[in-house]
Amino acid sequence: MAVQRITFPGHDGSQLSARLDMPAGPHRATALFAHCFTCGKDIAAARRIAARLAAMGIAVLRFDFTGLGHSEGEFENTSFSSNVDDLVAAAAWATAQGMPPSLLIGHSLGGAAVIKAASLLEGIKAIATIGAPFDPAHVTHHFEHELENIARDGTARLTLGGRPFTIGKSFIDDTGNGVLSDVLAHLKTALLVLHAPLDETVSVDSAAQIFMAAKHPKSFVSLDDADHLISRAEDAEYAADIIATWAARYIDAPLPAPPIATPEGIVRVSEADANGFLQDITSGNHVHMLADEPLAYGGTNLGMSPYGFLAASLGACTSMTIRMYARRKNIPLEHVSVDVCHEKVHAQDAALGTGEKIDTFNRRITLTGPQLSDDERARLLEIADKCPVHRTLERTSKVKTELMP
């Protein structure tokens, strides 16, 4: 995945700071990500979700709304409507680059904004909201004690999330007119609502209202005990997986053809978390997988270890080889399972006469079939050793490495 720093003009001409997360491989679709109220494009949830989607071939444009983060403009002059207009500007910029968005993702107030923006954009096939309020005016509860002062003075200086902000009266007036019921009733795109039941910032009741107001196709997924900011890595990974899997049903994202001379395609491994060891693994149109290290080794244990995948390869190939032979020879094999365990042992323990350590894969094969004879079981066990991965592991292999520009 390559992350590009870009800027584009927002609703009032101010330059908005953005990140474009591009897939390392073929570009299949484009998404816009709208952040939560007073947050920014670089919060952990936005980064993780963008990285996961990019690993699946979906480019993600995430940006700071006017007056926030590294974007130009005055926050006190912005409103919910200006956020929507910034999304329209982001879509225009992406379209001009030849990558029109078909997926919108919004977190919290950004979720309400993408619902509204969808009614103003062409080509949007799917919308995903995370912890979104049904009524944008919900955000005023963060500073309800200042509403009287804002109404009287026009602005108020507040501290939200440990940072100072100036809130203008126009923001209050605009969000008060932003109920989404009418927009949702006429929405012509698929909708995915993700919300945590224990969200203390935006009640799950908002998710219920959004879901009930929208027409099908629509889906609701619980984020269980996640917090509002989706700050835990495992919650962000889960949300990203759900969004990517769900969106593939609706957005026009054709799968790339396998490269010439590589009939099984390429297995692409892309780092998902630079602070840990989590890796995204994709291969053609097959299921997305995760590789990781156990907690004891500094990982997050969200996927199998590299040796786990190697053991899985040996087990799968063994099972396939046995089944292929049994089918060809009409052997009454009903089921086969293979348990594989990897360990490093001293070569002298393996009777190789050296003091070095070698890799040992302990393989236990279970063959089920009441009509299997002892001779057939013995023959199937012999065939297991002819598994291609088994042979690859037992002979010397060569890895060719090339550094890409």
C-alpha positions in Angstrom: 0.0 0.0 0.0 1.2 3.5 -0.9 -0.1 6.5 1.0 0.0 9.8 -1.0 -0.2 13.2 0.6 -2.4 15.5 -1.4 -4.5 18.7 -1.2 -7.6 19.8 -3.0 -9.9 22.8 -2.8 -12.8 22.4 -0.3 -16.2 24.0 -0.4 -15.0 27.5 0.0 -11.7 27.2 -1.8 -9.6 26.4 1.2 -7.0 23.7 0.6 -7.9 20.5 2.3 -5.2 18.2 3.5 -5.8 14.6 2.5 -4.3 11.1 2.4 -4.9 8.8 -0.5 -4.3 5.2 0.4 -3.7 3.4 -2.9 -3.6 -0.4 -3.3 -0.2 -2.0 -3.9 -1.9 -4.0 -6.7 -4.7 -3.3 -9.1 -7.1 -0.5 -8.3 -10.6 -2.0 -8.1 -12.7 0.9 -6.6 -12.5 4.1 -4.7 -13.9 5.1 -1.3 -14.2 8.4 0.5 -13.8 8.4 4.3 -15.4 11.1 6.5 -14.0 11.5 10.0 -15.9 12.2 13.3 -16.7 15.6 14.8 -13.5 17.5 15.6 -11.4 14.4 14.7 -9.2 14.1 11.6 -8.2 11.9 8.8 -5.3 10.4 10.8 -7.1 8.9 13.8 -6.3 5.2 14.3 -9.7 3.9 13.1 -9.4 5.8 9.8 -5.8 4.6 9.2 -6.6 1.0 9.9 -9.8 0.9 7.9 -8.1 2.6 4.9 -5.2 0.2 5.1 -7.4 -2.8 5.1 -9.5 -1.6 2.2 -6.4 -0.7 0.2 -5.1 -4.2 0.7 -8.3 -5.4 -0.9 -7.9 -3.2 -3.9 -10.0 -0.3 -2.8 -8.3 3.1 -2.8 -9.4 5.4 0.1 -9.4 9.2 0.1 -9.5 10.5 3.7 -9.2 14.2 4.4 -9.5 16.8 7.1 -12.7 18.9 6.9 -12.3 22.6 6.6 -10.6 24.2 9.6 -9.5 20.8 11.1 -6.2 19.0 11.2 -3.9 20.3 8.5 -6.6 21.8 6.3 -7.0 25.5 5.7 -10.0 27.5 6.7 -11.7 28.6 10.0 -13.6 25.9 11.9 -16.0 28.5 13.4 -17.3 29.2 9.9 -18.1 25.6 9.1 -21.2 23.6 9.6 -22.7 20.2 8.9 -23.6 21.4 5.4 -20.1 22.6 4.8 -18.8 19.1 5.7 -21.2 17.7 3.1 -20.0 20.2 0.6 -16.4 19.2 1.4 -17.3 15.6 0.6 -18.7 16.7 -2.7 -15.5 18.5 -3.4 -13.5 15.4 -2.5 -15.6 13.3 -4.9 -15.0 15.9 -7.7 -11.2 15.7 -7.1 -11.2 11.9 -7.2 -13.3 11.8 -10.3 -11.0 14.3 -12.0 -8.1 11.8 -11.3 -10.0 9.1 -13.1 -11.1 7.3 -9.9 -14.7 8.3 -9.2 -15.9 7.0 -5.7 -18.5 4.3 -5.4 -18.2 3.8 -1.7 -18.7 6.3 1.1 -17.7 5.6 4.7 -18.5 7.9 7.6 -17.6 7.8 11.3 -19.9 9.5 13.8 -20.9 12.9 12.4 -19.0 11.9 9.3 -21.5 9.1 8.9 -24.4 11.5 8.9 -22.5 13.6 6.3 -21.9 10.8 3.9 -25.6 9.9 4.0 -26.5 13.5 3.0 -23.7 13.7 0.5 -24.8 10.5 -1.3 -28.0 12.3 -2.4 -25.8 14.9 -4.2 -23.3 12.5 -5.9 -23.5 10.3 -8.9 -22.2 6.7 -9.0 -22.3 6.0 -5.2 -23.2 2.3 -4.9 -22.8 1.7 -1.1 -22.6 3.7 2.2 -21.2 2.5 5.5 -21.7 4.4 8.7 -19.8 3.8 12.0 -21.4 5.2 15.2 -23.4 7.8 13.3 -26.1 10.0 14.8 -29.5 10.0 13.3 -29.7 13.7 14.0 -26.5 15.8 13.3 -27.6 18.2 16.1 -26.7 15.3 18.5 -23.1 16.7 18.6 -24.2 19.8 20.5 -24.5 17.7 23.6 -20.7 18.1 23.8 -21.1 21.7 24.6 -24.8 22.2 25.6 -23.7 24.3 28.6 -22.4 26.9 26.0 -25.4 27.0 23.7 -26.9 30.1 25.4 -23.6 31.9 25.1 -23.2 30.9 21.4 -26.8 32.1 20.7 -26.0 35.5 22.4 -22.4 36.1 21.3 -22.4 34.3 18.0 -19.4 32.1 18.9 -17.8 30.4 21.9 -14.3 29.1 22.6 -14.5 25.5 23.8 -12.2 22.6 24.7 -13.2 19.3 23.1 -11.1 16.2 23.4 -8.4 18.3 25.0 -8.1 20.7 22.1 -9.5 24.3 21.7 -12.2 25.0 19.2 -14.4 28.0 18.3 -18.0 27.0 17.6 -20.1 29.4 15.6 -23.9 30.0 15.7 -24.2 28.9 12.1 -23.0 25.4 13.1 -25.8 25.2 15.7 -28.5 26.5 13.4 -27.4 24.2 10.5 -27.2 21.0 12.5 -30.7 21.7 13.9 -32.1 21.4 10.4 -30.2 18.2 9.6 -32.5 15.3 10.5 -31.8 12.5 7.9 -35.2 10.8 7.8 -36.2 12.3 4.4 -32.7 11.6 2.8 -32.7 8.0 4.1 -36.3 7.4 2.8 -35.1 8.3 -0.7 -31.7 6.8 -0.6 -30.9 4.7 -3.7 -27.7 3.0 -2.4 -27.0 0.0 -0.2 -26.5 1.0 3.4 -24.4 -0.7 6.1 -24.9 0.5 9.7 -22.2 -0.4 12.2 -22.7 0.6 15.8 -21.5 -0.4 19.3 -24.4 -1.1 21.7 -22.4 0.4 24.6 -21.3 3.5 22.7 -21.5 6.3 25.3 -21.1 9.1 22.8 -23.8 8.2 20.3 -26.6 5.9 21.5 -27.3 2.7 19.5 -30.8 4.1 19.3 -29.5 6.4 16.5 -28.4 3.3 14.6 -31.9 1.8 14.9 -33.4 5.1 13.6 -31.1 5.2 10.6 -31.7 1.6 9.8 -35.5 1.8 10.1 -35.7 5.0 8.0 -33.7 3.5 5.1 -35.0 1.1 2.5 -33.5 -2.1 1.5 -30.8 -3.2 0.7 -29.6 -2.4 4.2 -27.6 -4.2 6.9 -26.8 -3.7 10.5 -23.7 -5.1 12.3 -23.0 -4.7 16.0 -19.5 -3.7 17.0 -20.1 -5.3 20.4 -18.0 -3.6 23.1 -16.1 -1.2 20.9 -15.8 2.4 22.0 -17.1 5.3 19.9 -13.7 6.1 18.4 -13.0 2.4 17.5 -9.7 2.9 19.2 -8.8 -0.8 19.7 -7.0 -2.4 16.8 -9.1 -5.5 16.8 -12.3 -3.4 16.6 -11.0 -1.4 13.6 -9.9 -4.6 11.9 -13.3 -6.1 12.4 -15.1 -3.0 11.0 -12.8 -2.9 8.0 -13.3 -6.6 7.2 -17.1 -6.2 7.5 -17.1 -3.1 5.3 -14.9 -4.6 2.6 -16.8 -7.9 2.4 -20.2 -6.2 2.4 -19.2 -3.5 -0.1 -17.9 -6.1 -2.6 -21.5 -7.1 -3.2 -22.6 -3.7 -4.4 -19.6 -1.7 -5.8 -18.3 -2.3 -9.3 -14.9 -3.8 -8.4 -13.8 -6.3 -11.1 -11.1 -8.7 -10.0 -7.8 -8.4 -11.9 -6.8 -11.3 -14.1 -3.8 -13.4 -12.9 -0.5 -12.3 -14.3 0.8 -14.2 -17.3 2.8 -17.3 -16.5 1.5 -17.4 -13.0 -1.8 -19.4 -13.3 -2.5 -19.2 -9.6 -1.9 -15.5 -9.5 0.2 -13.8 -6.9 0.0 -13.9 -3.2 0.3 -10.4 -2.0 1.4 -9.7 1.6 1.0 -6.1 2.8 1.8 -4.6 6.2 -1.4 -3.7 8.0 0.1 -2.2 11.2 3.6 -0.7 11.3 3.5 -0.7 15.1 3.0 -4.5 15.3 3.3 -7.4 12.9 -0.2 -7.7 11.4 -0.1 -8.5 7.7 -2.9 -8.4 5.0 -2.8 -11.4 2.7 -4.7 -11.4 -0.6 -4.6 -13.7 -3.6 -6.9 -13.1 -6.6 -10.5 -13.4 -5.7 -9.9 -15.6 -2.7 -10.8 -14.8 0.9 -8.8 -12.1 2.6 -6.5 -13.5 5.4 -4.4 -12.1 8.2 -1.0 -13.1 9.4 0.3 -12.1 12.8 2.5 -13.1 15.7 1.3 -14.2 19.1 1.0 -11.7 21.9 4.1 -13.1 23.6 6.1 -12.1 20.5 4.8 -8.6 20.3 2.0 -9.3 17.9 -1.8 -8.9 18.3 -2.7 -12.5 17.6 -5.3 -11.6 15.0 -4.1 -14.2 12.5 -2.0 -17.3 12.0 1.8 -17.0 12.3 3.9 -17.4 9.2 4.8 -20.9 10.3 1.1 -21.6 10.9 0.4 -20.8 7.2 3.3 -23.1 6.2 1.9 -25.9 8.3 -1.6 -25.2 6.8 -0.1 -25.5 3.3 1.4 -28.9 4.2 -1.8 -30.1 5.8 -4.0 -28.9 2.9 -1.8 -30.4 0.2 -1.6 -33.7 2.1 -5.4 -34.0 2.4 -5.9 -33.1 -1.3 -3.3 -35.6 -2.4 -4.9 -38.4 -0.4 -8.4 -37.6 -1.6 -7.2 -37.4 -5.2 -5.6 -40.9 -5.0 -8.6 -42.4 -3.2 -11.0 -41.0 -5.8 -8.9 -42.3 -8.7 -8.6 -45.8 -7.1 -12.2 -46.0 -5.8 -11.0 -46.4 -2.2 -14.0 -46.0 0.2 -12.5 -43.0 2.0 -15.2 -40.9 3.7 -13.2 -38.2 5.3 -9.6 -37.1 5.8 -8.1 -34.6 8.4 -4.5 -33.6 9.0 -3.0 -32.1 12.1 0.3 -30.4 11.6 2.6 -29.1 14.3 5.9 -27.2 13.6 9.0 -27.2 15.8 12.7 -26.8 15.6 14.8 -29.7 16.7 18.5 -30.4 16.8 19.6 -32.2 13.7 21.3 -34.9 15.8 17.9 -35.7 17.3 16.8 -36.3 13.7 19.7 -38.7 13.2 21.4 -36.3 10.7 24.6 -36.2 12.7 25.1 -32.5 13.0 24.7 -30.0 15.8 22.4 -27.6 13.9 18.7 -27.2 14.3 16.3 -28.2 11.6 12.5 -27.6 11.1 10.3 -30.6 11.8 6.7 -30.8 10.8 4.8 -33.4 12.8 1.9 -34.6 10.8 -1.0 -36.7 12.1 -3.4 -38.1 9.5 -6.9 -39.4 10.4 -8.6 -41.5 7.7 -12.3 -42.2 8.2 -14.2 -44.9 6.4 -15.6 -48.1 8.0 -14.9 -50.1 4.8 -11.3 -49.1 4.5 -9.0 -52.1 4.7 -5.6 -52.1 6.5 -3.9 -52.3 3.1 -5.8 -49.3 1.8 -5.0 -47.2 4.9 -1.3 -48.1 4.5 -1.3 -47.2 0.8 -3.0 -43.8 1.6 -0.4 -43.1 4.2 2.4 -43.8 1.6 0.6 -41.4 -0.8 0.7 -38.6 1.8 4.5 -38.5 1.4 4.0 -37.7 -2.3 2.2 -34.5 -1.6 3.9 -31.7 -3.6 4.3 -29.4 -0.6 5.8 -32.2 1.4 8.4 -32.7 -1.4 9.1 -29.0 -1.6 9.8 -28.8 2.1 12.1 -31.8 2.0 14.3 -30.6 -0.8 16.3 -27.5 -1.1 14.4 -24.5 -2.4 15.6 -21.2 -3.9 14.0 -17.8 -3.2 14.6 -15.1 -5.7 14.2 -11.6 -4.3 13.8 -8.3 -6.2 13.7 -4.8 -4.7 10.9 -2.9 -6.4 11.1 0.9 -7.0 
